[in-house]
Amino acid sequence: MRKTRLAHPSLGLLLVASVFLPMPVRAGVGVNPTSLSFGSVTVNTLSSAASVVVTNNSGQTVSILQVLSSLPEFIVLSPAMPITLGAHGSASFQVMFQPDAALTFNGSIILNTSRKGGSSQTISVSGTGTPAAFSASQPQLGANPSSAIFGSVAMGNSNSQTINLTNSGTAAVSISQANVSGAGFSITGMPTLPMTINPGYSTTFNAVFAPTTTGGVTGSVSLLSNAPNSPLTIALSGTGVAVTNLLSANPTSLSFNNVNDASSSTLNVTLTNTGNSNVTISSVTVSGAGFSATGVAGTTLTPSQTATLRVTFAPTAAGAVSGNVSVVSNATNSPSIALSGTGVQLSSHTVGLTWTASTSTDVVGYNIYRGTTTGGPYSILDSAAVAADAYTDSTVQSGLTYFYVVRSVDGTRTESANSTEVSATIQ
């Protein structure tokens, strides 16, 4: 291996030009694309960046130790080394071309990895330097982004990314063909071919991934044109995953505690689509006297979307009641929510209270307090002070003992200390 240190004229970088003999490619680590053609680029002009995707197809962690260029005209823009790829992980870096002479350059980009015994991947790169005098009327086709990574897409679904095509040259670009490779990849929205993009103008199309099988897939869109960099290749990658229809409920049980007969209480449950495909809730079924549910029947949830299930308890009799809400959907784990509550029959009893009126001329009324434990805590029964020296409590329930105190109130709303506590047991 021979190395020569060169000072790059445009970027001010100290680059190392090396001639390497590429090592055999080992299974498990792949690059896409495996070759890059920059076409014709004006001498001392930096080309647009081309992306390279590195994929670890093995089940073990692999590190990219170095990304080297065999010629200084091909410039590698990569993250800090080393780059660690987990099992089936991927990363990308970019390559640019800046010719310093009107020549054709053929070189390599070499990736050295940490796989057992050491291994490397080689990407062929080429480009031609063109004198400025001859490039004044050339078309130049570019794509943004220059690659499309779709990530994980569930079977039966699709993911679309918009690609912008731009003519940065000074002559019209004529695109004659658009070829797509790779299982599950397609394009939509492409204008009828052949098509023309005038200098300074652009157009768009969509690259689509609809996986036909589970696992990682790579492909490309190849555009044939009259531009010097024809064919322009846009790398595609994605992973097909099995469909999961999952629905979770929070909380998974509801306790309504005590609810008076002839009244009701409502509590909410949040339903969340935790799978990767749409979940449709067709209906809910409710068991248990006095329980009902509304709010979600006929709802379709996209992944991560939520809906609110409203459950109401309106007891029809006194006593403890249990029940259940079952959500009917296309999810494989449609949830059920356990329900419980107690109906409380209102008592027809009342408690009559009287006290000795205060002789102070500052007193304007009395506040009556009630508790269920001797010594308190107490809660006030009326929002306004009672002017008389008697009060009737009609909100008592059978089977309970109540404790009462009275406080006088003056014109400044200041209360006195508690009166002597009295109690009443309701049969």
C-alpha positions as CSV (number, residue, x, y, z in Angstrom):
1,M,0.0,0.0,0.0
2,R,1.4,3.4,-1.0
3,K,0.2,6.6,0.7
4,T,0.7,10.3,-0.4
5,R,-0.3,13.2,1.8
6,L,-2.1,16.0,-0.3
7,A,-3.4,19.4,0.7
8,H,-6.8,19.7,-0.9
9,P,-7.0,23.0,-2.8
10,S,-10.7,23.9,-2.1
11,L,-11.5,22.5,1.3
12,G,-8.2,23.2,3.1
13,L,-8.2,19.6,4.4
14,L,-5.2,17.4,4.7
15,L,-6.3,14.2,2.9
16,V,-4.6,10.8,2.6
17,A,-4.6,9.2,-0.9
18,S,-4.0,5.5,-0.7
19,V,-4.1,2.6,-3.0
20,F,-5.7,-0.4,-1.4
21,L,-6.2,-4.0,-2.4
22,P,-9.7,-4.6,-1.3
23,M,-10.2,-7.6,1.1
24,P,-12.8,-10.2,0.4
25,V,-16.4,-9.2,1.4
26,R,-17.6,-11.1,4.4
27,A,-21.3,-11.9,4.8
28,G,-23.2,-9.9,7.3
29,V,-22.2,-6.3,6.4
30,G,-23.5,-4.7,3.2
31,V,-23.4,-1.3,1.5
32,N,-25.9,0.3,-0.8
33,P,-25.1,1.4,-3.4
34,T,-21.9,-0.5,-4.2
35,S,-20.8,2.0,-6.8
36,L,-21.1,5.8,-7.3
37,S,-20.8,7.7,-10.5
38,F,-20.6,11.5,-10.2
39,G,-20.6,12.1,-14.0
40,S,-19.0,15.3,-15.2
41,V,-18.1,18.0,-12.6
42,T,-16.4,21.3,-13.4
43,V,-12.7,21.3,-12.3
44,N,-12.3,22.6,-8.8
45,T,-16.0,22.5,-8.2
46,L,-17.5,20.4,-5.4
47,S,-20.3,18.0,-6.5
48,S,-23.5,17.4,-4.7
49,A,-23.2,14.7,-1.9
50,A,-24.1,11.1,-2.6
51,S,-25.3,8.9,0.3
52,V,-24.1,5.4,1.1
53,V,-26.0,3.2,3.5
54,V,-24.1,0.6,5.6
55,T,-26.2,-2.3,7.0
56,N,-25.3,-4.9,9.6
57,N,-27.3,-7.9,8.4
58,S,-25.9,-10.1,11.1
59,G,-27.2,-10.7,14.6
60,Q,-24.0,-9.4,16.3
61,T,-22.7,-5.9,16.9
62,V,-20.3,-4.6,14.3
63,S,-18.1,-1.5,14.4
64,I,-17.0,0.5,11.3
65,L,-13.4,1.4,12.2
66,Q,-12.4,3.5,9.1
67,V,-14.0,4.9,6.0
68,L,-11.1,5.8,3.6
69,S,-10.9,7.2,0.1
70,S,-8.3,5.9,-2.4
71,L,-8.1,9.3,-4.1
72,P,-8.2,12.8,-2.7
73,E,-10.7,13.9,-5.4
74,F,-13.4,11.7,-3.7
75,I,-14.1,13.2,-0.3
76,V,-15.8,11.2,2.5
77,L,-18.1,13.0,4.9
78,S,-18.7,10.6,7.7
79,P,-19.5,10.7,11.5
80,A,-16.8,10.3,14.0
81,M,-15.3,6.8,14.0
82,P,-15.8,4.2,15.1
83,I,-19.5,3.8,14.2
84,T,-21.2,0.9,16.1
85,L,-24.0,-0.9,14.4
86,G,-26.3,-3.1,16.5
87,A,-27.8,-6.3,15.1
88,H,-29.5,-5.5,11.8
89,G,-28.8,-1.8,12.4
90,S,-27.7,0.7,9.7
91,A,-25.9,4.0,9.3
92,S,-25.0,6.3,6.4
93,F,-22.2,8.6,5.2
94,Q,-21.8,10.9,2.2
95,V,-19.3,11.1,-0.6
96,M,-18.5,14.2,-2.7
97,F,-16.3,14.6,-5.9
98,Q,-14.0,17.6,-6.5
99,P,-11.8,17.1,-9.6
100,D,-8.6,19.1,-9.8
101,A,-7.9,18.4,-13.4
102,A,-9.8,17.7,-16.7
103,L,-9.4,13.9,-16.3
104,T,-11.5,10.8,-15.5
105,F,-11.0,9.6,-12.0
106,N,-11.7,6.0,-10.8
107,G,-11.2,5.1,-7.2
108,S,-12.6,3.3,-4.2
109,I,-14.2,4.0,-0.8
110,I,-13.1,1.4,1.6
111,L,-14.8,0.5,4.9
112,N,-12.8,-1.4,7.5
113,T,-15.0,-3.2,10.1
114,S,-14.4,-5.1,13.3
115,R,-15.8,-8.4,12.2
116,K,-13.7,-11.4,13.3
117,G,-10.4,-11.5,11.4
118,G,-11.0,-8.0,10.1
119,S,-13.0,-7.3,7.0
120,S,-13.7,-4.5,4.5
121,Q,-16.3,-3.3,2.0
122,T,-15.4,-1.5,-1.2
123,I,-17.5,1.0,-3.1
124,S,-16.3,1.9,-6.6
125,V,-16.4,5.6,-7.3
126,S,-15.9,7.5,-10.6
127,G,-16.2,11.0,-12.1
128,T,-14.8,13.2,-14.8
129,G,-13.4,16.7,-14.4
130,T,-14.7,19.1,-17.0
131,P,-13.1,22.4,-17.9
132,A,-15.4,25.3,-17.1
133,A,-15.5,26.4,-20.7
134,F,-17.2,23.2,-21.7
135,S,-19.7,22.9,-18.9
136,A,-21.6,26.2,-19.5
137,S,-24.5,24.4,-21.3
138,Q,-24.7,21.1,-19.5
139,P,-27.7,19.7,-17.7
140,Q,-27.2,18.5,-14.2
141,L,-29.8,16.2,-12.5
142,G,-29.9,16.0,-8.7
143,A,-32.2,14.2,-6.2
144,N,-33.1,15.3,-2.7
145,P,-32.9,13.3,-0.6
146,S,-30.4,11.1,-2.4
147,S,-31.6,8.0,-0.6
148,A,-34.9,6.9,1.1
149,I,-34.8,4.9,4.3
150,F,-38.3,3.7,5.2
151,G,-37.6,2.0,8.5
152,S,-40.1,-0.6,9.7
153,V,-43.4,-1.0,7.8
154,A,-46.1,-3.5,8.8
155,M,-47.2,-6.0,6.2
156,G,-50.2,-4.8,4.3
157,N,-49.3,-1.1,4.9
158,S,-47.1,1.3,3.0
159,N,-44.8,4.2,3.6
160,S,-44.2,7.0,1.1
161,Q,-41.3,9.5,0.8
162,T,-41.2,12.5,-1.5
163,I,-38.2,12.9,-3.8
164,N,-37.3,16.3,-5.3
165,L,-35.6,16.3,-8.7
166,T,-33.7,19.4,-9.6
167,N,-31.8,20.6,-12.7
168,S,-28.9,22.6,-11.4
169,G,-27.2,22.9,-14.8
170,T,-27.7,25.4,-17.6
171,A,-29.3,23.1,-20.2
172,A,-32.6,21.2,-20.0
173,V,-32.6,17.7,-18.5
174,S,-34.5,15.1,-20.4
175,I,-35.4,12.0,-18.3
176,S,-36.3,9.0,-20.5
177,Q,-36.6,6.1,-18.0
178,A,-37.3,5.5,-14.3
179,N,-36.5,2.0,-13.2
180,V,-37.3,0.6,-9.8
181,S,-35.6,-2.4,-8.2
182,G,-36.2,-4.2,-4.9
183,A,-39.2,-6.2,-3.7
184,G,-42.0,-4.0,-2.4
185,F,-40.6,-0.7,-3.8
186,S,-42.5,1.4,-6.4
187,I,-42.9,5.0,-7.5
188,T,-45.9,7.2,-7.8
189,G,-46.6,10.8,-9.0
190,M,-43.8,10.7,-11.6
191,P,-44.7,12.9,-14.6
192,T,-45.2,11.1,-17.9
193,L,-41.9,10.1,-19.4
194,P,-40.0,11.3,-21.3
195,M,-40.1,14.5,-19.4
196,T,-38.0,17.7,-19.4
197,I,-36.8,19.8,-16.4
198,N,-35.6,23.2,-17.5
199,P,-32.5,24.8,-15.8
200,G,-33.3,26.0,-12.3
201,Y,-36.6,24.1,-12.1
202,S,-37.6,21.0,-10.2
203,T,-40.3,18.3,-10.0
204,T,-41.2,15.7,-7.4
205,F,-42.3,12.0,-7.2
206,N,-42.9,9.6,-4.4
207,A,-40.9,6.5,-3.6
208,V,-43.2,3.9,-1.9
209,F,-42.4,0.8,0.2
210,A,-45.2,-1.8,0.6
211,P,-43.4,-4.9,2.0
212,T,-44.3,-8.2,0.6
213,T,-42.3,-10.2,3.2
214,T,-40.8,-9.7,6.6
215,G,-37.2,-8.7,6.9
216,G,-34.8,-6.1,5.5
217,V,-35.1,-5.1,1.8
218,T,-32.9,-2.8,-0.4
219,G,-33.5,-1.4,-3.8
220,S,-33.1,1.7,-5.9
221,V,-34.7,4.1,-8.3
222,S,-32.5,4.6,-11.4
223,L,-33.2,7.6,-13.7
224,L,-31.8,7.6,-17.2
225,S,-31.3,11.1,-18.7
226,N,-29.1,13.2,-20.9
227,A,-27.3,14.6,-17.8
228,P,-23.6,13.6,-17.4
229,N,-24.3,11.9,-14.1
230,S,-26.8,9.5,-15.8
231,P,-28.0,7.1,-14.5
232,L,-28.9,8.9,-11.3
233,T,-29.4,6.3,-8.6
234,I,-31.5,6.8,-5.4
235,A,-30.9,4.1,-2.9
236,L,-34.0,2.6,-1.1
237,S,-34.1,0.5,2.1
238,G,-36.8,-0.7,4.5
239,T,-37.9,-3.5,6.7
240,G,-41.1,-5.5,6.5
241,V,-42.5,-6.5,9.9
242,A,-45.5,-8.7,10.9
243,V,-48.8,-6.9,11.6
244,T,-49.7,-6.5,15.3
245,N,-53.2,-5.3,16.3
246,L,-52.9,-4.5,20.0
247,L,-55.2,-2.5,22.2
248,S,-54.5,-1.5,25.9
249,A,-56.7,-0.1,28.6
250,N,-55.8,2.3,31.4
251,P,-57.0,1.7,34.1
252,T,-58.0,-2.0,33.8
253,S,-60.5,-1.8,36.6
254,L,-62.9,0.9,38.0
255,S,-64.3,1.3,41.5
256,F,-67.2,3.6,41.9
257,N,-67.4,3.2,45.7
258,N,-70.7,4.5,47.2
259,V,-73.3,6.0,44.8
260,N,-76.8,7.1,46.0
261,D,-79.8,5.4,44.4
262,A,-81.4,7.5,41.7
263,S,-78.1,9.2,41.0
264,S,-75.0,8.3,38.9
265,S,-71.2,8.5,38.7
266,T,-69.0,8.4,35.5
267,L,-65.4,7.3,35.3
268,N,-63.1,7.2,32.2
269,V,-60.8,4.6,30.7
270,T,-58.2,5.4,28.1
271,L,-57.9,2.9,25.2
272,T,-54.6,3.0,23.2
273,N,-53.5,1.3,20.0
274,T,-50.1,-0.1,21.0
275,G,-49.7,-2.1,17.8
276,N,-48.4,-1.2,14.3
277,S,-51.7,-1.4,12.4
278,N,-55.1,0.2,12.7
279,V,-57.5,-1.2,15.4
280,T,-61.2,-0.9,14.9
281,I,-63.5,-1.1,17.9
282,S,-66.8,-2.5,16.8
283,S,-68.7,-2.4,20.1
284,V,-68.6,-2.8,23.9
285,T,-70.5,-5.2,26.0
286,V,-71.4,-4.4,29.6
287,S,-72.5,-6.7,32.5
288,G,-73.6,-5.8,36.0
289,A,-76.8,-4.0,37.2
290,G,-76.6,-0.2,36.8
291,F,-73.4,-0.1,34.6
292,S,-73.3,1.3,31.1
293,A,-70.5,2.4,28.7
294,T,-70.3,4.9,25.8
295,G,-67.8,6.7,23.6
296,V,-65.8,4.2,21.5
297,A,-68.1,1.9,19.5
298,G,-67.3,2.3,15.8
299,T,-63.9,4.0,16.4
300,T,-60.8,3.2,14.4
301,L,-57.5,4.0,16.1
302,T,-54.2,4.4,14.2
303,P,-51.0,3.2,15.9
304,S,-50.4,5.2,19.2
305,Q,-53.9,6.9,18.9
306,T,-56.2,6.9,21.9
307,A,-59.9,7.0,22.6
308,T,-61.9,7.6,25.9
309,L,-64.3,5.0,27.1
310,R,-66.9,6.5,29.5
311,V,-68.4,4.1,32.1
312,T,-71.4,5.1,34.2
313,F,-72.8,3.5,37.4
314,A,-76.4,4.4,38.2
315,P,-77.5,1.9,40.9
316,T,-81.0,0.7,40.9
317,A,-80.9,-0.8,44.4
318,A,-78.9,-0.7,47.6
319,G,-75.9,-3.0,47.9
320,A,-72.6,-4.0,46.3
321,V,-72.5,-4.6,42.5
322,S,-69.8,-6.0,40.3
323,G,-69.6,-6.0,36.5
324,N,-67.4,-5.9,33.4
325,V,-66.9,-3.9,30.2
326,S,-65.6,-6.0,27.3
327,V,-64.2,-4.1,24.3
328,V,-64.9,-5.9,21.0
329,S,-62.3,-5.1,18.3
330,N,-60.0,-6.7,15.7
331,A,-57.1,-6.5,18.3
332,T,-55.7,-9.8,19.4
333,N,-55.9,-8.7,23.0
334,S,-59.2,-6.7,23.2
335,P,-59.3,-5.6,26.9
336,S,-61.9,-6.1,29.6
337,I,-62.4,-3.6,32.5
338,A,-63.6,-4.9,35.8
339,L,-66.3,-2.8,37.5
340,S,-67.4,-2.5,41.1
341,G,-69.7,-0.1,43.1
342,T,-72.2,0.1,45.9
343,G,-75.7,1.5,45.7
344,V,-76.7,3.5,48.8
345,Q,-80.3,4.0,49.6
346,L,-81.1,7.5,50.8
347,S,-82.6,7.5,54.3
348,S,-86.0,9.2,55.1
349,H,-84.7,10.1,58.6
350,T,-83.8,13.5,59.7
351,V,-81.9,14.9,62.7
352,G,-83.2,18.0,64.4
353,L,-80.7,20.3,66.2
354,T,-81.4,23.2,68.6
355,W,-79.1,25.3,70.7
356,T,-79.1,28.3,73.0
357,A,-78.9,31.5,71.1
358,S,-75.9,33.8,71.8
359,T,-76.6,37.0,73.8
360,S,-73.9,38.9,71.9
361,T,-75.2,41.7,69.6
362,D,-72.4,41.0,67.1
363,V,-73.7,37.5,66.2
364,V,-75.5,37.4,62.8
365,G,-76.0,33.6,62.5
366,Y,-74.7,30.1,63.1
367,N,-72.7,27.5,61.1
368,I,-73.5,23.9,61.6
369,Y,-70.8,21.3,61.2
370,R,-71.1,17.5,60.9
371,G,-68.6,14.6,61.1
372,T,-68.8,10.8,61.3
373,T,-66.0,10.5,64.0
374,T,-66.2,12.0,67.4
375,G,-63.9,15.1,67.7
376,G,-64.0,15.6,63.9
377,P,-63.0,16.3,61.3
378,Y,-66.2,18.2,60.6
379,S,-67.7,19.5,57.3
380,I,-70.0,22.5,57.2
381,L,-73.6,21.7,56.1
382,D,-74.8,25.0,54.6
383,S,-73.0,27.6,52.6
384,A,-74.7,30.5,54.5
385,A,-75.0,31.1,58.2
386,V,-78.4,29.9,59.8
387,A,-80.2,32.8,61.4
388,A,-82.4,30.7,63.7
389,D,-81.3,28.7,66.7
390,A,-82.5,25.4,65.2
391,Y,-81.6,23.3,62.2
392,T,-82.8,20.1,60.5
393,D,-80.3,17.7,58.7
394,S,-82.2,15.7,56.1
395,T,-79.1,14.2,54.4
396,V,-78.4,11.4,56.8
397,Q,-78.2,7.7,55.9
398,S,-79.3,4.6,57.8
399,G,-76.8,2.7,59.8
400,L,-74.5,5.7,60.5
401,T,-73.7,7.8,63.6
402,Y,-73.2,11.6,63.1
403,F,-71.5,14.1,65.3
404,Y,-72.5,17.8,65.3
405,V,-71.1,21.1,66.6
406,V,-72.3,24.7,66.1
407,R,-70.3,27.9,65.8
408,S,-71.6,31.4,66.0
409,V,-70.7,33.9,63.3
410,D,-70.3,37.7,63.7
411,G,-70.6,40.4,61.0
412,T,-67.0,40.0,59.9
413,R,-67.6,36.3,59.2
414,T,-65.5,35.4,62.2
415,E,-66.5,32.1,63.9
416,S,-66.6,31.2,67.6
417,A,-65.1,28.0,69.0
418,N,-67.1,24.8,68.7
419,S,-70.1,24.2,70.8
420,T,-70.4,21.0,72.9
421,E,-70.5,18.0,70.5
422,V,-73.8,16.0,70.2
423,S,-74.4,12.8,68.2
424,A,-77.2,11.0,66.5
425,T,-77.4,7.4,65.4
426,I,-79.6,6.7,62.4
427,Q,-81.4,3.3,62.5
